[in-house]
Amino acid sequence: MKINVFENGSKSKLIAMIVEDTGNERELVRTEKGRDDLLNKIDDMGLSYITVEFK
């Protein structure tokens, strides 16, 4: 399992997609406050053990 992060317009608008080992992908979280906010939201969900890639 991994989390891919994509920019949506500008660098501060980010969308995190969780990708399962089967290849299924779904939206996890969005933010307009930048990388730190996004990583904090992922941590708050208890998912900080999953690898995060910024694409």
Buried (B, 14 or more C-beta within 10 A) or exposed (E): EEBBBEEEEEEBBBBBBBBEEEEEEEEBBEBEEEBEBBBEBBEEEEBEEBEBEEE
